[in-house]
Amino acid sequence: MASTVLADDRTALQEFGKQYPTAAGFAASSASVATATFLTNWIDVIKVRQQLAGNESRNMASTLVDIVRGEGVMALNKGVTPAVARGMLYGGMRIGLYTPIKQVLSPEDNSLIIKIASGMTSGSIAAAVCNPTDLVKTRMQAASNQGTQRSPMQVARSIVQTEGVKGLWKGTTPSMMRAALLTAAQCATYDEVKTFFTRSLQWDDGIKTHLAVSGVAGLVTTTVIAPVDMVKTHMFMNQSSEGTTFTKCFADIYRSQGLRGLFKGWSANWARQGPMTTVSMRQSDLHLDCILYNFIFHPNCVMSIRQKRFGATVLRTMQAVLQKNDTLFQSLVKDGGICFREIRMSPDNTKAFVLWDTYKEDTMHASEVLRQHTGTLKHLVSKALATKKAPYFEFVANFDDEVVRRREEYGKLQRKLDGIRLEDSDQSIL
């Protein structure tokens, strides 16, 4: 019963994703960012305390011990409500704004530069709109009082009363700069590092790769955004009605704490970037695979590096089986004139689309021979792969009109999801 319900839910989600890819991406992005934010909020509390400690700032472990000893373990949960609210709104807005901005910048150009520019712009706008929640979150995380904690609404009301409504948008400039720099830094490192790990080092596109790539990408992005993040926190904590400018705040920090002061909280920030990216990117990949799961039906489709590698492995295994098995070689190759040209895999690697051809004129006979030996071929390939779950083989000789039509539909859906995939990747680290 439970499996039936889950299957029905998955089917419904797939249908919704195919009909409304942007809305599905909006929801998935919001959920993934909110989840990652909730899991790493305690690290953000440590980072804020380090940034505001001035010349007395201590390392991450010492700051953690001080907070727990002085305020209790629950102090590490401060500001989680506005943080999650910001994550949902921020992550969702970037999805909604990305495609329109990209269309304005260049409707036809799908280059990396245009994608990065679109992501930087959408991220900056989303950061500006969500600035009040970010401000309230930082004020709550910085509060070291052991008495009754104020709610997000009480903190927001206090800001409006003492600093005016515009006080909710204090620090908007560094917030927008941080979002833009983060997008550019991550886009320039995540995909390149992941490609290096999967292609050059031959790593599988699994959780090990996600953890390693997230760590490297987090290292780069943390270093790039650290000074701006430091200035943002100090501007958020400036409670005067007059406020301060980004340049003045930057100069004050440099004058009083030196260059090293601009990188305070770096270790906590980096410790947060890896998990944030891992959780968000993993949920993003699962979401997109779910949308495309039932839509892939032919071998001419876009595949991930993992799918390409597995497809190549299956093809080599099939060729090896044919060379070792005289019966199959005689029937398929000599009698049917069959040759296997390429294999494309479905997202979950359970179906292999085998593109085949024959050098003999009697294609009907070749097709019948192939059908008769499909079971034997799959069994031998499964045995050679040392797995009980060998992919189901679907042999494709050519594309008829229906396949061409559905291939075009798939292309349209894939282009829509390209924006979602890019946005999920560049919004995952907040």
N, C-alpha and C positions, 0 to 999 in steps of 0.2 A: 504493500500500500504506500509506504513512504517513498519507495523508488519511483512509483507511478506519479506521485505528487511532484517529486523533484523533476521528473522528466517533463511533466506538463508545464511546470514553472519555467524550465529552461527553454522549452519551445515558445512559450509566450514571450519570454525576454528576447529570443532571437527574432521573432516576428516584429516586436516593437523596435528593436535595433535596426532592422532592415527598413522599416517604414519611416522611422524618425531617428536617423543616425546622430544628428546634432543634439537632440534632446537626450538621447541615450548617453552620448559622450559627456554632456553637461552633468547628468546625474552621477555617472561613474567617476568623473573628475572630482566632483564635490565630495563624494563618499570617500574616495581614496585619500584626498588631502586631509579631510577631517579625521580619518583613522590615523594617518601618520602624525598629524598634529597632536592628537590625544596621547599617543604612545611616547612622544618625545617632549612633551610639555615640561617635564621635570628638568630636562637638560637646558631648556630655554630659560627657566628660572635661574639656574646656576649662571648662565651666560650674562643675564641682565645684572645680577649681583656683582659679578666680576667687573663688568664694564663701569659700574657706578662706584666701585670701591676706591677709585683714585690710585694714589701711590701705595696704598695698603692692600691692593688687590693680591689675592693668593691663587694658587693653582686650583684646578677643577675639583680634585679630591678633597682638598682642605676646605674649599667653599661649601661643598656638599655636606661635610661633617659639621661645619659651623651652622648651617641652616637646620639640619636635623636636630642638633643639640639644643639650639636656641629656640626653635619654633615648632619642632615636631616634624614627623614624616609628611603629614598632610600639607605642610607649607610648600612642598614640591609640586602640589596640585594647584597652586595659586594661578589665577588668570586662565584656567583651562576652558571656562565657558565662552568668554569672548574670543579665545584663540580658535576654538572649534568653529564658532560662528563665522569668524573671519575666513577660516580655511574653506568652508562650504561656499561662502559668497565669492571669495577671491578665485577659487578654483573653477567655479561655474562660470563666472564672468569672462574669464580668459578664453573659455571655449566659445561662448557666445560672440565675443568681439573679434576673435582671431580671423575667421573666414571673411567677414565684411571688410576688415582692415586690409587683408591680403588682396581682396578684389579691388579695393581702391588703389592700392599701391601698384599692382600689376596683375590683371586678371589672367593673363596667359603665362606669365613667368612663374615657374615652380622651382626656381633655384634656391639653394641654401641661404643665400644672402637675403632674398625676399622673405623667406620663412622666418629667419632670425629677426629681421626688421619688424615683421608683423607680430611676432611673439613679444619683442621688446615693447612695442607700442601698446598692445593689448594688456600686457602685464603692468605697464606704467599706469594706464587708465584704471585698471582694476585696483591697483594699490592706492591710488588717490581716492577712489570711492570708498574703499574699505579702511581708510586711515583711522576713523573714529574707533573702530573695534581694536585695531592694532595699538592705538594710544591707551585705551582703557586696559587692555591686556598687560601692557608694559607697566602702567601705574600699579596694577594689582600685584604683579610679580615682584616689583621693587619694594612694596610695603613690607617692612620687617616687624611690624607690631604683632604682639602675641595675644591681643584682645580680640574682640569681635571683628571678623572680617567683613568689609563692605561688599555689597553685591555689585555686579557690573552697572546696573542702573543707578545705584547710589554714586558710584565713581563718575559716571557720565554726567549726572546732575550736578555734582560738585564742580566739575570742569566748566560747565556752562555758567554756573553762578559766579565763579571767580575769574574766569578767562574769556567768557563770552562764547557764543556758538562757534565762532571761527576758531576757538581754542581746540575744538575737536579735530581740526585739520592742521594742527601744529606738527611740524616735522614731515609734511607731505613731500617736500622736495627730496630729502634723502630716501624716503620710502619709494618714490618713483624711480630714483636713480638705482637703488638697490635691486628693484624688480627688473629693470632693464639690463643692468650688468650681470645679474644672475642668469637671465635667459641667454644672453650672448655667451657667457662663460660656459654654461652647461651644454648648450647646443654645440659649441666648438670642441667639447671634450668627450661627452658621453658616447655619442655615436662612433667617434673615432677610436676611443679606447675599447669600446665593445667590439668593433670590427677587428682591432688588433688582437684581442683575446680569442675571438672565435675563428679568425682566419689564419693569423700568423702562429698563435700558440695552440690552435686546434682544440679550444675548450668548447664543451657543449653549452648551448644557450639555456642553462639551468640556473638554479639558485646560487651555485658557487660563482658563476660568472656575474650574476646580478650583484652579489656582495662585493666582489673585487672591483668591478667597474664603478659601482656606487661610491666605494671608498676613494678611488682615484679622482673621479669627477667631483666628489665632495671636497677633496683636498684643494683642487684648483679653484672651485667656486668660492670656497670659504676665504681663501687668500685674497681673491679679487674684491669681494664685497665687505671684508672685515672693516676697513676704515669708514666706509659709508654707514655700515651698521652701527658702529661705535658712535658716530655723529648723530644718527637717528635716535638712538636710545637717550643720549644727553638732551637732545631737543625735545623729546617726549617728556622728559622729567623737568624741564624748565617751566615752572608754574607761574611765572610772571605774565601779566596781561600783555606786555609789550613783545615778549618772545625774543627770538634771536634768529640770525640768518645762518645758512649752512656754512658760509665762508668764515664768519666770526666764530662759530662753534668749533669748526675744524681747527682754526688758528689757536683758540684757547686750549684745546686738548693737547695740541702739539707743543705749545709753549710750556704748559705745566707738567706734562707727562712724557714728552719726547715722542719720537717716531714709534717706539715700542708701545706707547699708550694707545695708539690708533688700532693696535691689533689685540687689545685686551678682550678676553672671552673667546679667543680664536679656537682653543682646544675644545671648549664646549660647543662652539658653533660647528666645528668639524664633526664632533661626535654625533651631532644631530643631523647633519646632512646625509650621511650614509644610510641610516634607517629610513629617513624621510624619502629618499630616492628609491630605495629598495621596495618599500611598501607601496608607494604610489605607482612606480613603473610596473611592478608585478600585477597589481590590480588592473592597470591599464591594458597590459598584454592579455590577461584573461578575459577582459571585457570585449576587446576587439576580436579575439578568437571566437568568442561566443556568438558575436554578430555574424561572422563569416562562416561559421561551422557548416551550416546547411546550404550555403550559397556557392561553395566551390564544387564544381561538377566537371571540369575539363582541365586538361594539362597546361593550358596557356594562362596561368594565373600567377599573381605575385606571391612569392614565398619568402619566408624568413631564412636566415642563414642556417638555422637548425634544420628546417625542412629540406633545404637544398642539399645539405650534407647527408641527411638520412636517405634522401632520394638517390643520391649518387652511390651510397652504400648498398642500397637494395638493387640498383642496376648492376653494379659490379658482382654482387652475389648471384644474380640471375645468370649473368654471363659465365660465371665460374661453374654454376650448376649445369649449364648446357654443355660445357666442355668436358665435365666429368661423367655425365650421364649419357651413354651412347644411344639409348632408346629415345630420349628427348631430343638429342641432337639430330638423330636420323629423321624423326617425325617433323620437328619444327623447322630446322634449318635446311636440311637437304630436301625433304619432301615438300614442306610448305614454303620454303624460301623466306622464312620470317627473320627479321632483324629488329631488335629493340633499340630505339633511338634515344629515348629520354624518359625519365620518370619524374612526375611532379606529385608532391604529397599534400594531403589535406592538413588543416591546422593541427589536428591531434595525432597525425601520423598513422591513422588507422586505415586510410584508403590511399592506394597508389594508382595514379593515372598513368598508364604505360602507353607511350606513343610508339606504335609499331608500323612496319611497312613490309612489303614482300617484293622481291625482284622477279617473281613469276607472274604471269598474266592472269592466272586463275585465282583472283583474290577471294572468291567465295570458298574455294577449297581451303585456302590458307586460314581463313577465318574459322572454318569448322574444325580444322586441326588444332588451332589455338584454343578453341572452346573445349575440346575434348581433353586437353592436357593441362588446363588451368589448375585443376585441383592438385594434380601431381606436382606441378611447378611450385604452387604455393607451399605445399608440404615440405618440399626439399629446401626452398628458400627459408622457411621458418626454422628448419633444422640447422641450416648453415648459419643463420643469424643467432642461434642459441636462444630463441625466444618462442614462447607459446602463442604470442599475439602478433603473428606476421600480418602485414597490411593486406586488406582486401584488394585484389587486382581488378582494375577496370581498364580494358584495352580499347584504345581510341586510334582509329586509322585516319580519320579526317574530320573536318568540321562541317556539319550540315547547317542549313539556314537557322535552325532553332538555336544551335550552339553559338553561332555568331551573334544572334540577337541577345542571348543571355550573357554572352561575354561582354557585350557593350554595356549591358545593365550592371554587370559586376564592376566594370571599369569606372562607371559613374559613382557607384557606391564606394569603391576603393579610394577615389579622389576625395570624396567627402570625408572618409575616415582618415586620410592622410593628415588633414588639419587636426583631427582629434588626436591622432597618435603623436604628432609633433607637439601639440599643446600639452598632452599628458606628460610628455618627456620634459618640456621646459618649464612646466608649472609645478613639478613635483617637489622641488626644494623651495621652501618659502623664505 
